Amino acid sequence: MDLIQKLHLNGFTKREAHIYLALLQKNEFTASEIAAMVPVGRTKIYEILPNLVSKGLCTEINRDNKKFYQAVEPSIALNNLFSFYEKEVEDEIIKKKETLLKKKESLSSLEKELNNLFNKNIGKNSNIEYIQVLKDITQIRNKWIELQNNTHKELLAFNKAPYSIKHSQNAKYQQAMLKKKKVKERGIFEYGSYKTKAELNEFIQVVSMYASFGEECRVIKELPMKLVIIDEKITMLALNDPVSMKPSITTMIIDHPSFALAQKEVFESYWSKSVPLKTFIKSLNK
């Protein structure tokens, strides 16, 4: 690969590369002298030389009403070129941040308008407004955090993968709920999907973590669904996909005491069939 190609790959245009290499041939040149040496038209040379000067690749000297050009020493010139590109990137980042800020302000304004429209029409919803269906994992995660924050007395849960939030991230919400509000929490954790020793060890660590916060924890091989019952009023559940029968993240939130009490009966049934974590660990060590 010749020097022209190498310079081109490192940010020079081919014309800039030809002119810079020509400038390295002697101490100084006029534009017409450079034109005689490189395959670049004279008009273009007068356009390109100021660019090379602005990038710190050559200097312009005025003497006897003539302009002379000198190449900047390569080690300095290439450092100048890097600084030139670095500034371009920084300027681009600033522009993008400004664009993001404007977009955020625009969306914030739009949010107010849409919320006003939504709030005006809330009373026109159907009679099943106590049922909410969520399919976006971020919405599900945020709703789960909100429900934990608003739990006052009791939380019952069927725990099985997939989870909308990592256990390590969820820990602080569980601790706050159990310690600050003194919520009574019972959870049944499904272990049947964990096959390897490493997976089972990680499962035990997760359940032990929740137990350390004050949750009553039991384990069972298989659960029929993901289920949370809050204060005998709100139910959050996710059913398996009816075609593949694999767990789905599609989640329903039902704000209805009668439904919650019915689901609590289901929970109690599985609670009686599940085993304490210590019993489960002992069975693995046999």
Wavefront OBJ file of the C-alpha trace (Angstrom):
o trace
v 0.000 0.000 0.000
v 1.495 3.360 -1.025
v 1.564 6.500 1.091
v -1.350 8.097 -0.778
v -3.603 5.173 0.187
v -2.346 5.147 3.780
v -2.998 8.863 4.177
v -6.418 8.439 2.571
v -7.314 5.648 5.024
v -6.339 7.960 7.878
v -8.599 10.841 6.945
v -6.837 12.700 4.116
v -8.664 13.190 0.851
v -6.576 11.909 -2.044
v -5.941 15.466 -3.230
v -4.846 16.513 0.271
v -2.540 13.495 0.394
v -0.905 14.399 -2.950
v -0.365 18.018 -1.879
v 0.963 17.159 1.605
v 3.461 14.648 0.183
v 4.583 17.259 -2.356
v 5.150 19.803 0.453
v 7.468 17.332 2.170
v 9.859 17.463 -0.846
v 11.451 20.807 0.085
v 11.272 23.704 2.520
v 8.565 25.798 0.844
v 6.427 26.042 -2.283
v 4.141 28.473 -4.019
v 0.752 27.172 -5.138
v 1.866 27.218 -8.775
v 4.954 25.125 -7.913
v 2.760 22.574 -6.189
v 0.437 22.501 -9.218
v 3.337 21.478 -11.390
v 4.084 18.498 -9.144
v 0.718 16.919 -8.364
v -2.244 15.577 -10.403
v -4.554 18.254 -8.987
v -5.932 21.229 -10.909
v -4.607 24.681 -9.967
v -8.077 25.906 -8.920
v -8.514 22.953 -6.581
v -5.063 23.537 -5.070
v -6.132 27.037 -4.006
v -9.189 25.443 -2.327
v -7.287 22.619 -0.626
v -4.293 24.533 0.792
v -6.431 26.549 3.282
v -7.946 23.240 4.443
v -4.480 21.841 5.114
v -3.608 24.992 7.035
v -6.795 24.768 9.153
v -6.013 21.139 9.993
v -2.472 22.038 11.067
v -0.783 20.105 8.242
v 0.953 23.047 6.608
v 1.670 26.702 7.248
v 1.145 29.746 5.007
v 3.804 32.445 4.839
v 3.300 35.838 3.138
v 6.523 37.263 1.712
v 7.103 39.840 -1.065
v 3.374 39.799 -1.904
v 3.544 36.047 -2.464
v 2.147 33.158 -0.493
v 4.482 30.283 0.346
v 3.474 26.986 1.924
v 5.522 24.752 4.201
v 4.711 21.250 5.401
v 4.387 20.881 9.157
v 6.697 18.190 10.559
v 4.821 14.839 10.238
v 4.868 13.967 13.957
v 3.306 17.365 14.751
v 1.054 17.379 11.688
v -0.507 13.990 12.480
v -1.057 15.008 16.086
v -2.717 18.202 14.810
v -4.866 16.098 12.490
v -5.957 13.881 15.379
v -6.858 16.975 17.418
v -8.837 18.298 14.432
v -10.864 15.080 14.184
v -11.245 14.900 17.960
v -12.788 18.382 17.965
v -15.110 17.379 15.125
v -16.320 14.420 17.183
v -16.762 16.577 20.292
v -18.713 19.146 18.293
v -20.888 16.375 16.878
v -21.575 15.019 20.389
v -22.575 18.512 21.557
v -24.933 18.840 18.585
v -26.475 15.424 19.299
v -26.942 16.277 22.970
v -28.644 19.515 21.971
v -30.865 17.563 19.566
v -31.705 15.067 22.337
v -32.567 17.889 24.738
v -34.869 19.495 22.173
v -36.476 16.112 21.491
v -36.998 15.544 25.215
v -38.617 18.965 25.609
v -40.829 18.308 22.592
v -41.906 14.887 23.896
v -42.541 16.351 27.354
v -44.851 18.932 25.815
v -46.558 16.242 23.754
v -46.953 14.077 26.860
v -48.922 16.846 28.595
v -51.256 17.195 25.617
v -51.823 13.454 25.327
v -52.360 13.063 29.082
v -54.952 15.834 28.994
v -56.757 13.999 26.191
v -56.482 10.688 28.032
v -57.743 12.108 31.335
v -60.729 13.739 29.638
v -61.797 10.398 28.209
v -61.077 8.209 31.231
v -64.738 8.178 32.203
v -65.673 6.817 28.789
v -63.785 3.558 29.286
v -65.610 0.260 29.418
v -66.727 -1.435 32.609
v -63.602 -3.631 32.660
v -61.229 -0.779 33.431
v -60.038 -2.762 36.484
v -58.137 -5.064 34.089
v -54.836 -3.918 32.611
v -52.772 -5.905 30.087
v -49.052 -5.211 29.674
v -46.777 -6.703 27.015
v -43.746 -4.421 27.133
v -41.091 -5.683 29.576
v -40.181 -2.155 30.732
v -43.832 -1.389 31.536
v -44.118 -4.688 33.402
v -40.949 -3.973 35.381
v -42.120 -0.476 36.307
v -45.573 -1.755 37.310
v -44.036 -4.454 39.513
v -41.855 -1.866 41.270
v -44.901 0.402 41.723
v -46.963 -2.442 43.210
v -44.221 -3.353 45.689
v -43.929 0.272 46.752
v -47.703 0.430 47.326
v -48.119 -2.871 49.188
v -49.302 -2.291 52.777
v -50.120 -5.621 54.451
v -49.530 -8.780 52.446
v -47.871 -10.022 49.268
v -48.181 -13.604 48.015
v -46.248 -14.775 44.958
v -45.676 -17.643 42.556
v -42.119 -17.033 41.337
v -40.945 -18.520 38.049
v -38.876 -17.435 35.045
v -38.809 -15.290 32.990
v -38.408 -12.331 35.336
v -38.934 -8.720 34.252
v -36.220 -7.464 36.608
v -32.981 -9.000 37.893
v -33.169 -10.260 41.462
v -30.174 -8.105 42.428
v -32.022 -5.012 41.166
v -35.313 -5.999 42.780
v -33.697 -6.574 46.191
v -33.878 -2.941 47.348
v -37.628 -2.737 46.661
v -38.246 -5.975 48.566
v -36.178 -4.813 51.536
v -37.972 -1.467 51.674
v -41.360 -3.147 51.507
v -40.620 -5.731 54.179
v -38.754 -3.535 56.644
v -40.354 -0.116 56.403
v -43.957 -1.230 56.048
v -43.680 -4.594 57.843
v -45.477 -6.346 54.996
v -46.035 -10.075 55.431
v -44.702 -11.799 52.325
v -44.843 -15.442 51.299
v -43.302 -16.722 48.095
v -43.215 -20.063 46.309
v -40.277 -20.486 43.923
v -40.283 -22.923 40.988
v -37.072 -24.966 40.600
v -38.006 -27.464 37.875
v -36.527 -25.412 35.024
v -33.044 -25.419 36.615
v -31.150 -28.518 35.484
v -27.448 -28.102 36.256
v -25.798 -27.940 39.671
v -24.665 -24.371 38.970
v -28.228 -23.307 38.098
v -29.608 -24.918 41.261
v -26.919 -23.265 43.397
v -27.812 -19.877 41.926
v -31.512 -20.618 42.535
v -30.796 -21.427 46.197
v -28.791 -18.205 46.572
v -31.681 -16.141 45.173
v -34.291 -17.736 47.443
v -31.936 -17.439 50.434
v -31.511 -13.738 49.686
v -35.263 -13.124 49.785
v -35.556 -15.225 52.954
v -32.871 -13.065 54.574
v -35.067 -10.000 53.981
v -37.893 -11.586 55.978
v -39.922 -13.301 53.266
v -41.334 -16.765 54.040
v -39.986 -18.869 51.172
v -40.917 -22.302 49.908
v -39.989 -24.189 46.754
v -41.841 -26.476 44.380
v -40.915 -28.268 41.179
v -43.548 -26.600 38.998
v -46.027 -23.722 39.205
v -48.973 -23.208 36.820
v -48.316 -19.490 36.267
v -46.568 -16.386 37.539
v -48.800 -14.846 40.163
v -48.729 -12.018 42.709
v -51.588 -11.172 45.092
v -51.330 -7.862 46.941
v -53.373 -6.890 50.011
v -56.163 -9.301 48.963
v -57.094 -6.769 46.301
v -54.694 -6.627 43.329
v -53.636 -9.642 41.284
v -50.734 -9.647 38.821
v -50.377 -12.765 36.695
v -48.700 -14.110 33.558
v -49.910 -17.318 31.904
v -47.968 -19.682 29.674
v -48.324 -19.154 25.936
v -51.331 -21.338 24.927
v -49.577 -22.620 21.780
v -46.017 -23.328 22.932
v -46.954 -23.628 26.648
v -43.760 -21.724 27.409
v -43.725 -18.887 29.971
v -44.796 -15.525 28.560
v -44.086 -11.988 29.757
v -47.594 -10.803 28.806
v -49.006 -9.741 32.165
v -52.481 -8.909 33.487
v -53.133 -6.689 36.488
v -56.619 -7.147 37.933
v -57.781 -4.725 40.604
v -60.671 -6.701 42.058
v -60.949 -8.064 45.641
v -63.130 -11.050 44.711
v -60.703 -12.245 42.065
v -57.760 -11.690 44.433
v -59.400 -13.794 47.170
v -60.079 -16.611 44.679
v -56.436 -16.574 43.586
v -55.355 -16.599 47.221
v -57.131 -19.942 47.595
v -55.040 -21.238 44.687
v -51.907 -19.901 46.360
v -52.744 -21.601 49.675
v -53.249 -24.891 47.859
v -49.773 -24.735 46.332
v -48.268 -23.429 49.587
v -49.397 -26.639 51.320
v -47.717 -28.730 48.587
v -44.431 -26.794 48.542
v -41.484 -27.390 50.901
v -39.254 -25.055 52.938
v -35.923 -24.151 51.355
v -33.922 -26.037 54.013
v -35.862 -29.241 53.300
v -35.196 -28.802 49.570
v -31.451 -28.309 50.158
v -31.285 -31.449 52.313
v -32.991 -33.473 49.580
v -30.326 -32.367 47.084
v -27.515 -33.491 49.373
v -28.848 -37.022 49.800
l 1 2 3 4 5 6 7 8 9 10 11 12 13 14 15 16 17 18 19 20 21 22 23 24 25 26 27 28 29 30 31 32 33 34 35 36 37 38 39 40 41 42 43 44 45 46 47 48 49 50 51 52 53 54 55 56 57 58 59 60 61 62 63 64 65 66 67 68 69 70 71 72 73 74 75 76 77 78 79 80 81 82 83 84 85 86 87 88 89 90 91 92 93 94 95 96 97 98 99 100 101 102 103 104 105 106 107 108 109 110 111 112 113 114 115 116 117 118 119 120 121 122 123 124 125 126 127 128 129 130 131 132 133 134 135 136 137 138 139 140 141 142 143 144 145 146 147 148 149 150 151 152 153 154 155 156 157 158 159 160 161 162 163 164 165 166 167 168 169 170 171 172 173 174 175 176 177 178 179 180 181 182 183 184 185 186 187 188 189 190 191 192 193 194 195 196 197 198 199 200 201 202 203 204 205 206 207 208 209 210 211 212 213 214 215 216 217 218 219 220 221 222 223 224 225 226 227 228 229 230 231 232 233 234 235 236 237 238 239 240 241 242 243 244 245 246 247 248 249 250 251 252 253 254 255 256 257 258 259 260 261 262 263 264 265 266 267 268 269 270 271 272 273 274 275 276 277 278 279 280 281 282 283 284 285 286
